[in-house]
Amino acid sequence: MIKRRDFLQQAAMVSAALVVAPSCVLSSSEKGGKKVGLQLYTLREIIDKDPQGVISKVAAAGYKEVETYGYLKESGFWGMKPKEFKQFLSSKGLTSPSGHYGFDEYIEGKEDILNVYLEAVTELGQDYLTVPYLNEPLRKNADDYKKVAEKLNKAGEAAKKANVTLAYHNHDFEFMPQGDTTGYEILAKETDPDLLKFEVDLYWAVRAKQDVASLFSAHKHRCVMWHVKDMDKAKPELNTEIGNGSIDYKSIFALSKEAGVKHYFVEQENFTNIDPFASIRKSADYVTKNLLS
C-alpha cells in the first residue's frame, strides 16, 4: 500500500489508468445543512493523470467539499495555482474547507514554508491548514511530542493572524503510550485549544482501540473535522465503503453535535475489487441517507 508520507515528500504521484465512472449519481450530498466531503488522497492513484476529470467525477458522485493534499508552490494543486484551482472547484459546485500540508520540514526548522502554505490556503479560501502526518524521527518519545506541540503553537498563532485555523490529523501512532500518557494527549495538553483543532481520523482512532465518545468529551470543541472511513470486517488493516465495515458509525454520528464537528471527509486508503468512483459514491450515499440528520 502506498503510504501517505510518500506523497508528502514527492512532487509526482504514481499514475494509473483512469477508471471510467459509472453513470449513476447521487442527487445530493447534503442533509440538514451538512455536507459530505472527500479527501482527494482517496483517488491518489488516478488523479494525477486527469485531475480535472477525476475531480469532476467526485462532484458527480455527490460530494460538495474536497480536502486537498500534496500542495507544492512550484506545481500548485495538480498544475493549478490556488486561485485557478478555486475557480475550477467552484465551476463544479465544490469548495475546499481544508487541506493537508506536509509539516515535517517546518517542525525540523524550515519555518518559511509555513508562509507558503498560508498563502495557498488563503487564496484557495480554505478555513483549515491541517497537519496530516509526522515522520517517525519526529515522534520517538514524549519530549519529541512536546517539541512538536511547541512548533504547532507557533504555527497556530501565525495561522490565526491569517484568519486560518491550524488542525492536526491523527493516525494510530499518536495513541501509543509515552510514559504515563500518549502522544495525542501531549499534543492536546501542550497546545492552546484556540490555536490547534483536531481532525479526528475515526478509522485510526478505532483501530488504536480508542473510545471515540471519551475522545470527543475530553477535547470538547476541538474535534472540528472527521475523517470517515470504514474498517473491513475480515481484514481490519483494510478500508471498505462506509456502512460495509465494522465501525458503528451510527453511534459515532449521534455524537456529532456534542463533538462540535463542522466537516466530514470520506477517505479510503485502498480499494478491493471495486471501481473507485463506485466506492466513493456508495460511501457518500450511505453517509447522506443514514448518518446525517
Disulfide bonds with the S-S distance in Angstrom:
none
